[in-house]
């Protein structure tokens, strides 16, 4: 455990821990995180190390030394008891592996003397439900309706049946409602009903939770039958800040280079960063590294940035000079080059596609003329600067793009917390 509280949760399909981070910030204690990707699991372990050290005064310096590259990960974990990272279970969930995962969770519960599970959170990988995924299904080796990921929700409901949490949060793409003509969601609801839960879905936009990003996701919240719990009425809370407030204090970085400095001091950085603790006084910048782009892409980026910054216009691929075109397909995905909306209150959705290229996330500063860095993507998702992602640059982008923004998760957690605390009195 990071620390003991009266509210406990289990995170399934945990990824890099966006949901967990929000629930921890809201005062919940993580019993276990289950994640199949080894790099995301390592990220969760490193975050657990941070949580442990930050509550031990000067010991946090070990973490900052690791971030600065002064010590290895092995040296960092010499200062971390093994029990701190046992919450991270790096295992793929299937009928075959579930008994072993249950046994490990049971062991944590027994050793930490946990007497109840309040919430289960998480969402199965969304590609099998996404509208884009369905559009591309004809090119896939496994047809969309045969994709085994369609059945992963059964692993989730298996946890509900065994641990009987008071409530749960199931996050996924909007397409989960309409996938296979609605059959997937109907099966999910029927299964939840059988294991004793009522579930209500609502499409939510992260921008309504104070995140500077238009990110629409289906947030399914459920509770045990016979309780007085309900779907929270989330108050719309759009920020007056602009996307530049997330970016301008970071140092200028050239294509193919890394610059882990702050351009502005903490006192001079935006109120949005300080108020939401995305940046704190002692933070160390990490992952502020830019891709190396070829000259053709740089030319396209310049055209895109000029068009957007001068008139708010988006370039269409078919309108580019022929000398800059390399794709035969000019009828679909014509907006494949897109500038991050620096002067708007929310940018477009951060995607895991960042792992493949950065054309859809071009930095708005024409002087830098590059795609966004890992740290900038993390900030757009509201991960704190002290959040360290493990793996290659591509793996880091993938983890960030797949995550629930921690700020959004925190608001959800706080609303559930009100119900759970009231229920005890």
C-alpha positions as CSV (number, residue, x, y, z in Angstrom):
1,X,0.0,0.0,0.0
2,X,1.1,3.6,-0.5
3,X,-0.7,4.5,2.7
4,X,-3.7,3.3,4.6
5,X,-7.1,4.9,4.3
6,X,-10.6,3.7,4.8
7,X,-11.3,3.7,1.0
8,X,-9.8,1.0,-1.1
9,X,-9.8,0.2,-4.9
10,X,-8.5,-2.3,-7.4
11,X,-7.4,-1.0,-10.8
12,X,-7.9,-3.4,-13.8
13,X,-6.4,-2.9,-17.2
14,X,-4.5,-0.2,-15.3
15,X,-2.2,1.0,-18.1
16,X,0.1,3.8,-16.9
17,X,-2.2,4.6,-14.0
18,X,-4.3,7.6,-15.0
19,X,-7.4,6.3,-13.2
20,X,-5.3,5.2,-10.2
21,X,-3.6,8.6,-10.0
22,X,-6.9,10.4,-9.7
23,X,-8.2,8.0,-7.1
24,X,-5.0,8.2,-5.0
25,X,-5.2,12.0,-5.2
26,X,-8.8,11.8,-4.0
27,X,-7.6,9.8,-0.9
28,X,-8.3,6.2,-2.0
29,X,-5.8,3.4,-1.3
30,X,-4.8,1.1,-4.2
31,X,-5.0,-2.6,-3.3
32,X,-3.8,-3.8,-6.7
33,X,-3.1,-2.8,-10.3
34,X,-3.5,-5.5,-12.9
35,X,-1.7,-4.6,-16.2
36,X,-0.4,-6.9,-19.0
37,X,2.0,-4.5,-20.7
38,X,5.4,-4.8,-19.0
39,X,6.4,-1.2,-19.6
40,X,3.2,0.2,-18.2
41,X,3.6,-2.1,-15.2
42,X,7.1,-0.7,-14.7
43,X,5.6,2.8,-14.8
44,X,3.1,1.8,-12.1
45,X,6.0,0.4,-10.0
46,X,8.0,3.6,-10.4
47,X,4.9,5.6,-9.4
48,X,4.5,3.5,-6.3
49,X,8.2,4.2,-5.4
50,X,7.5,7.9,-5.7
51,X,4.4,7.7,-3.5
52,X,6.4,5.8,-0.9
53,X,9.4,8.2,-0.9
54,X,7.5,11.5,-1.0
55,X,6.0,10.6,2.5
56,X,9.4,10.1,3.9
57,X,11.0,13.6,3.9
58,X,14.4,13.9,2.3
59,X,14.2,10.3,1.0
60,X,12.4,11.7,-2.1
61,X,15.8,12.8,-3.3
62,X,16.4,9.2,-4.4
63,X,13.5,9.6,-6.8
64,X,14.7,12.9,-8.1
65,X,18.2,11.4,-8.7
66,X,16.6,8.6,-10.7
67,X,14.7,11.1,-12.8
68,X,17.9,13.1,-13.5
69,X,19.6,9.9,-14.5
70,X,22.1,10.0,-11.6
71,X,21.2,6.5,-10.4
72,X,19.8,3.4,-12.0
73,X,16.3,2.0,-11.5
74,X,17.9,-0.8,-9.6
75,X,19.6,1.7,-7.3
76,X,16.3,3.5,-6.7
77,X,14.6,0.3,-5.7
78,X,17.2,-0.5,-3.1
79,X,15.4,2.2,-1.1
80,X,11.9,0.8,-1.7
81,X,10.6,-2.2,0.3
82,X,9.3,-5.0,-1.9
83,X,5.8,-4.7,-0.4
84,X,5.5,-1.2,-2.0
85,X,5.4,-2.6,-5.6
86,X,3.6,-5.9,-4.9
87,X,0.4,-4.0,-5.7
88,X,1.4,-4.2,-9.4
89,X,0.5,-7.5,-11.1
90,X,2.0,-7.7,-14.5
91,X,-0.3,-10.3,-16.0
92,X,-2.6,-10.7,-18.9
93,X,-6.2,-11.4,-17.8
94,X,-7.8,-14.5,-19.2
95,X,-9.8,-17.5,-18.0
96,X,-6.5,-19.3,-17.6
97,X,-4.7,-16.6,-15.6
98,X,-7.5,-15.3,-13.5
99,X,-7.2,-17.8,-10.6
100,X,-3.5,-16.8,-10.1
101,X,-4.4,-13.1,-10.3
102,X,-7.1,-13.6,-7.7
103,X,-4.6,-15.5,-5.5
104,X,-2.2,-12.6,-5.6
105,X,-4.8,-10.0,-4.8
106,X,-6.1,-12.2,-2.0
107,X,-2.5,-12.3,-0.6
108,X,-2.2,-8.5,-0.7
109,X,-5.6,-8.2,1.0
110,X,-4.6,-10.6,3.7
111,X,-1.1,-9.2,4.4
112,X,-2.3,-5.6,4.4
113,X,-5.4,-6.5,6.5
114,X,-7.8,-5.0,4.1
115,X,-11.4,-5.8,5.1
116,X,-13.3,-4.4,2.2
117,X,-13.0,-3.3,-1.4
118,X,-14.9,-0.1,-2.0
119,X,-14.4,0.4,-5.8
120,X,-13.1,-1.4,-8.8
121,X,-11.9,0.8,-11.7
122,X,-10.6,0.3,-15.2
123,X,-11.6,-0.4,-18.8
124,X,-10.6,-3.2,-21.1
125,X,-8.5,-2.2,-24.2
126,X,-10.8,-0.2,-26.4
127,X,-9.6,-0.9,-29.9
128,X,-12.2,-3.6,-30.4
129,X,-15.0,-1.1,-29.6
130,X,-13.6,2.0,-31.3
131,X,-15.3,3.5,-34.4
132,X,-11.9,3.9,-36.1
133,X,-11.0,0.3,-35.3
134,X,-14.2,-0.9,-36.9
135,X,-13.5,1.2,-40.0
136,X,-10.2,-0.5,-40.3
137,X,-11.4,-4.0,-39.5
138,X,-11.3,-5.2,-43.1
139,X,-7.5,-4.8,-43.0
140,X,-7.1,-6.8,-39.7
141,X,-6.0,-10.3,-39.4
142,X,-8.8,-11.0,-36.9
143,X,-12.3,-9.6,-37.9
144,X,-13.6,-7.1,-35.4
145,X,-16.5,-9.3,-34.4
146,X,-14.0,-12.2,-33.6
147,X,-11.6,-10.0,-31.7
148,X,-10.9,-11.7,-28.3
149,X,-10.7,-8.3,-26.6
150,X,-14.5,-8.1,-27.0
151,X,-14.7,-10.7,-24.2
152,X,-12.4,-8.9,-21.7
153,X,-15.3,-7.3,-19.9
154,X,-16.0,-10.8,-18.5
155,X,-12.7,-10.6,-16.7
156,X,-13.8,-7.3,-15.2
157,X,-17.2,-8.7,-14.1
158,X,-15.3,-11.7,-12.6
159,X,-13.6,-9.3,-10.2
160,X,-16.9,-7.7,-9.3
161,X,-18.4,-11.1,-8.5
162,X,-15.4,-12.1,-6.3
163,X,-14.6,-8.9,-4.4
164,X,-18.1,-7.3,-4.3
165,X,-17.1,-3.7,-4.3
166,X,-19.7,-1.1,-3.4
167,X,-19.3,0.7,-6.7
168,X,-17.3,0.5,-9.9
169,X,-16.1,2.7,-12.7
170,X,-15.8,1.2,-16.2
171,X,-14.2,3.6,-18.7
172,X,-14.1,3.0,-22.5
173,X,-14.6,4.6,-25.9
174,X,-18.0,5.8,-27.0
175,X,-18.2,3.0,-29.5
176,X,-18.7,0.4,-26.7
177,X,-22.4,1.2,-26.8
178,X,-22.9,0.6,-30.5
179,X,-20.3,-2.2,-31.0
180,X,-21.7,-5.2,-32.8
181,X,-25.0,-3.3,-33.1
182,X,-25.2,-2.8,-29.4
183,X,-24.8,-6.5,-28.6
184,X,-21.5,-6.0,-26.7
185,X,-23.1,-3.5,-24.3
186,X,-26.2,-5.6,-23.8
187,X,-24.1,-8.6,-22.9
188,X,-22.1,-6.4,-20.5
189,X,-25.3,-5.1,-18.8
190,X,-26.7,-8.6,-18.6
191,X,-23.6,-10.0,-17.0
192,X,-23.4,-7.1,-14.5
193,X,-27.1,-7.8,-13.6
194,X,-26.3,-11.4,-12.9
195,X,-23.4,-10.6,-10.6
196,X,-25.6,-8.1,-8.7
197,X,-24.9,-4.6,-10.1
198,X,-26.8,-1.8,-11.7
199,X,-24.8,0.1,-14.3
200,X,-25.5,3.4,-16.0
201,X,-23.4,4.7,-19.0
202,X,-22.9,8.4,-19.8
203,X,-20.7,10.0,-22.4
204,X,-18.4,12.5,-20.7
205,X,-15.9,15.0,-22.1
206,X,-12.7,15.5,-20.2
207,X,-12.9,19.2,-21.0
208,X,-16.0,19.4,-18.7
209,X,-13.7,18.2,-15.8
210,X,-11.2,21.0,-16.2
211,X,-8.9,19.2,-18.6
212,X,-7.6,21.3,-21.5
213,X,-8.5,18.5,-24.0
214,X,-11.7,17.5,-25.8
215,X,-11.7,13.8,-25.0
216,X,-15.0,12.0,-25.0
217,X,-15.2,8.7,-23.3
218,X,-18.0,6.5,-22.0
219,X,-18.0,6.5,-18.2
220,X,-20.0,3.6,-16.9
221,X,-20.6,3.7,-13.2
222,X,-22.3,0.9,-11.3
223,X,-23.3,0.0,-7.8
224,X,-24.5,-3.1,-5.9
225,X,-28.2,-3.7,-6.0
226,X,-30.1,-2.8,-2.9
227,X,-27.8,0.2,-2.0
228,X,-28.7,3.9,-2.3
229,X,-25.8,4.7,-4.6
230,X,-26.4,6.5,-7.9
231,X,-24.7,8.0,-10.9
232,X,-23.1,11.3,-9.8
233,X,-24.3,14.5,-11.2
234,X,-21.0,16.0,-12.3
235,X,-20.9,19.7,-12.4
236,X,-19.6,21.1,-15.7
237,X,-16.2,22.7,-14.9
238,X,-14.6,24.1,-18.0
239,X,-11.3,25.9,-17.4
240,X,-10.6,29.5,-18.5
241,X,-6.9,28.5,-19.2
242,X,-5.7,27.9,-22.7
243,X,-3.5,25.0,-24.0
244,X,-0.4,27.3,-24.1
245,X,-0.7,27.5,-20.3
246,X,0.4,23.9,-20.3
247,X,3.3,24.3,-22.6
248,X,5.0,27.8,-22.4
249,X,7.1,27.1,-19.3
250,X,8.8,24.1,-20.8
251,X,12.2,24.8,-22.5
252,X,12.5,25.1,-26.3
253,X,13.6,21.8,-27.7
254,X,15.0,21.1,-31.2
255,X,13.9,18.2,-33.4
256,X,15.7,15.0,-32.4
257,X,17.0,16.6,-29.1
258,X,16.1,16.6,-25.4
259,X,16.0,19.6,-23.1
260,X,14.8,18.8,-19.6
261,X,14.8,22.3,-18.2
262,X,12.1,24.7,-17.4
263,X,12.1,27.9,-19.4
264,X,10.2,29.7,-16.7
265,X,10.6,29.5,-13.0
266,X,7.9,28.0,-10.8
267,X,6.7,31.5,-9.8
268,X,6.4,32.5,-13.4
269,X,4.6,29.4,-14.7
270,X,0.8,29.4,-15.3
271,X,-1.7,29.4,-12.5
272,X,-3.3,26.3,-14.2
273,X,-0.1,24.3,-13.7
274,X,0.3,25.3,-10.1
275,X,-3.4,25.1,-9.1
276,X,-3.7,21.6,-10.4
277,X,-0.3,20.5,-9.2
278,X,0.8,19.5,-12.6
279,X,4.0,21.3,-11.7
280,X,5.3,21.7,-8.2
281,X,8.4,23.6,-6.9
282,X,10.7,20.6,-6.6
283,X,9.8,18.8,-9.8
284,X,12.4,17.5,-12.3
285,X,11.6,17.7,-16.0
286,X,11.8,14.3,-17.8
287,X,10.8,13.0,-21.2
288,X,11.0,16.4,-22.9
289,X,12.5,14.9,-26.1
290,X,11.4,15.7,-29.6
291,X,11.3,13.4,-32.6
292,X,13.7,13.9,-35.5
293,X,11.6,14.8,-38.5
294,X,12.7,14.6,-42.2
295,X,12.7,17.8,-44.2
296,X,9.5,17.0,-46.1
297,X,7.6,16.7,-42.8
298,X,9.1,19.9,-41.5
299,X,7.9,21.7,-44.6
300,X,4.4,20.3,-44.0
301,X,4.5,21.3,-40.4
302,X,5.4,24.9,-41.3
303,X,2.4,25.0,-43.7
304,X,0.1,23.6,-41.0
305,X,1.3,25.9,-38.2
306,X,1.1,29.0,-40.4
307,X,-2.4,28.1,-41.6
308,X,-3.7,27.5,-38.1
309,X,-1.9,30.3,-36.3
310,X,-2.9,33.0,-38.8
311,X,-6.5,32.0,-39.5
312,X,-7.4,29.0,-37.5
313,X,-7.4,26.9,-40.7
314,X,-6.6,23.2,-40.9
315,X,-4.7,21.9,-43.9
316,X,-6.1,19.0,-45.9
317,X,-3.7,16.4,-47.2
318,X,-5.0,16.6,-50.7
319,X,-4.3,20.3,-50.8
320,X,-0.6,20.0,-50.1
321,X,1.9,20.6,-52.9
322,X,2.4,17.4,-54.9
323,X,6.1,17.4,-54.1
324,X,5.2,16.9,-50.4
325,X,2.7,14.1,-50.8
326,X,3.8,10.5,-50.2
327,X,0.5,8.7,-49.6
328,X,-1.6,7.4,-52.5
329,X,-4.7,7.6,-50.4
330,X,-5.9,11.2,-50.6
331,X,-9.6,10.6,-49.9
332,X,-9.5,9.5,-46.3
333,X,-7.7,10.7,-43.2
334,X,-7.1,14.0,-45.0
335,X,-6.5,15.8,-41.6
336,X,-3.5,13.6,-40.8
337,X,-1.4,16.7,-40.1
338,X,-2.9,18.7,-37.2
339,X,-1.6,21.5,-35.0
340,X,-2.3,21.5,-31.2
341,X,-4.7,24.3,-30.4
342,X,-2.5,26.6,-28.3
343,X,-4.9,29.5,-27.9
344,X,-8.0,27.4,-27.3
345,X,-9.4,26.2,-24.0
346,X,-9.1,22.6,-25.1
347,X,-7.0,20.7,-27.7
348,X,-8.1,17.7,-29.7
349,X,-7.9,14.2,-28.2
350,X,-4.5,12.8,-27.3
351,X,-4.2,9.4,-28.9
352,X,-1.9,6.4,-28.5
353,X,-1.2,6.8,-32.3
354,X,1.5,9.3,-31.0
355,X,3.6,6.1,-30.7
356,X,3.7,5.8,-34.5
357,X,4.2,9.4,-35.5
358,X,3.5,12.9,-34.3
359,X,1.8,14.4,-37.4
360,X,-1.5,14.7,-35.6
361,X,0.1,16.6,-32.7
362,X,2.2,19.4,-34.1
363,X,3.5,21.9,-31.6
364,X,1.9,25.4,-32.2
365,X,5.3,27.2,-32.0
366,X,6.5,27.6,-35.6
367,X,10.0,28.4,-34.3
368,X,10.2,24.9,-33.0
369,X,8.3,23.3,-35.9
370,X,8.1,19.8,-34.4
371,X,5.6,17.3,-33.0
372,X,5.0,17.4,-29.3
373,X,7.3,15.7,-26.7
374,X,6.3,12.9,-24.3
375,X,6.2,15.4,-21.5
376,X,4.0,17.8,-23.4
377,X,1.6,14.9,-24.2
378,X,1.6,13.9,-20.5
379,X,0.7,17.5,-19.5
380,X,-2.2,17.6,-22.0
381,X,-3.4,14.5,-20.2
382,X,-2.8,16.3,-16.8
383,X,-0.2,13.9,-15.6
384,X,2.1,15.7,-13.0
385,X,5.7,16.5,-14.0
386,X,6.8,14.1,-11.3
387,X,5.1,11.2,-13.2
388,X,7.8,9.0,-14.8
389,X,7.0,6.7,-17.7
390,X,9.1,3.6,-18.4
391,X,10.0,2.1,-21.7
392,X,10.9,3.5,-25.1
393,X,9.6,6.8,-26.4
394,X,6.9,4.9,-28.4
395,X,5.9,3.0,-25.3
396,X,5.6,6.2,-23.3
397,X,3.4,7.8,-25.9
398,X,1.2,4.7,-26.0
399,X,0.8,4.7,-22.2
400,X,-0.1,8.4,-22.2
401,X,-2.5,8.2,-25.1
402,X,-4.4,5.3,-23.7
403,X,-4.8,6.8,-20.2
404,X,-7.7,8.5,-18.4
405,X,-6.6,12.1,-17.5
406,X,-5.8,12.0,-13.8
407,X,-7.7,15.3,-13.3
408,X,-10.9,13.8,-14.7
409,X,-10.4,10.6,-12.6
410,X,-9.9,12.7,-9.5
411,X,-13.3,14.4,-9.9
412,X,-15.0,11.0,-10.5
413,X,-13.3,9.6,-7.4
414,X,-14.3,12.6,-5.3
415,X,-17.9,12.2,-6.2
416,X,-17.9,8.5,-5.5
417,X,-16.1,9.2,-2.2
418,X,-19.0,11.4,-1.1
419,X,-21.4,8.5,-1.5
420,X,-19.2,5.9,0.1
421,X,-18.4,8.0,3.1
422,X,-22.0,9.0,3.6
423,X,-23.0,5.3,3.4
424,X,-20.9,4.6,6.5
425,X,-22.9,6.9,8.7
